[in-house]
Amino acid sequence: MTDLLFLPDLKAIEPSQENETDMMFKVEAIDPPERCPECGFDKLYKHDSRKQLIMDLPTTIPI
């Protein structure tokens, strides 16, 4: 089901949930970065986990 996202660097960690208007995917990175994408520092520390809501445009499936 995560194929709907077209994000090959992510894997689903739970089955997707959906209702009439929304779909929710819980995912994580397949290969975490080796360096900070902002500054390039090579020591990465995970300080916390957080939920992030990403909204996209509605989609319709042509008939």
Contacts in CASP RR format, 6 or more apart in sequence:
PFRMAT RR
TARGET T0000
AUTHOR 0000-0000-0000
METHOD contacts of the structure
MODEL  1
MTDLLFLPDLKAIEPSQENETDMMFKVEAIDPPERCPECGFDKLYKHDSR
KQLIMDLPTTIPI
1 12 0 8 1.000
1 15 0 8 1.000
1 16 0 8 1.000
1 25 0 8 1.000
2 10 0 8 1.000
2 11 0 8 1.000
2 12 0 8 1.000
2 16 0 8 1.000
2 25 0 8 1.000
2 27 0 8 1.000
4 23 0 8 1.000
5 25 0 8 1.000
5 27 0 8 1.000
7 27 0 8 1.000
8 30 0 8 1.000
9 29 0 8 1.000
9 30 0 8 1.000
9 31 0 8 1.000
10 27 0 8 1.000
10 28 0 8 1.000
10 29 0 8 1.000
10 30 0 8 1.000
11 27 0 8 1.000
11 28 0 8 1.000
11 30 0 8 1.000
12 25 0 8 1.000
12 26 0 8 1.000
12 27 0 8 1.000
13 26 0 8 1.000
13 27 0 8 1.000
13 28 0 8 1.000
14 26 0 8 1.000
16 23 0 8 1.000
16 24 0 8 1.000
16 25 0 8 1.000
17 23 0 8 1.000
17 24 0 8 1.000
18 24 0 8 1.000
32 44 0 8 1.000
33 44 0 8 1.000
34 42 0 8 1.000
34 44 0 8 1.000
35 41 0 8 1.000
35 42 0 8 1.000
35 44 0 8 1.000
36 42 0 8 1.000
36 44 0 8 1.000
END
